[in-house]
Amino acid sequence: MDTIQIKQKIHDFIEHADERFLRLVFSMVESEEAEKDLFSTSDEEMIKRAKKSLKSVDKGNIRNIHAFKKEIDTWKEKRAIQ
């Protein structure tokens, strides 16, 4: 099956898909877009972000690994597909 056939099959399936499936696909699309944004960041922007992060640490804006993991878990729960 070539790319054109795969795309057509996906288009056909989406036309009849339920909301749960559409949300799942939408989540995958958002994730892919976010990844592209991350890798298209310029060196200058990365340096700017790093300097900003270091200033934040110097101001005492830090959290331990346990608090960070809890924050990630909460974020995952909020993003879960219903």
Secondary structure, DSSP 8 states (H G I E B T S, - for coil): --HHHHHHHHHHHHHT--HHHHHHHHHHHHHHHHHHHHHT--HHHHHHHHHHHHHHHHTT----HHHHHHHHHHHHHHH---
